[in-house]
Amino acid sequence: MAHSNSVQYQQSQGFGFKPLFAIRDFFALLSSAWAEAKVMEQKSHKNSANW
């Protein structure tokens, strides 16, 4: 029984890292898109002030 538990633990541990990397990449993409949107918003405010 202990052997089946250790095998199950190894499988779950090896599988558990891929979602974490996916979540990390998703948040990195989201933050870069947010930063780009803020820069574009700043530029649009400057352009609209000139009208």
Helices and strands as residue ranges (DSSP letters): H 2-50
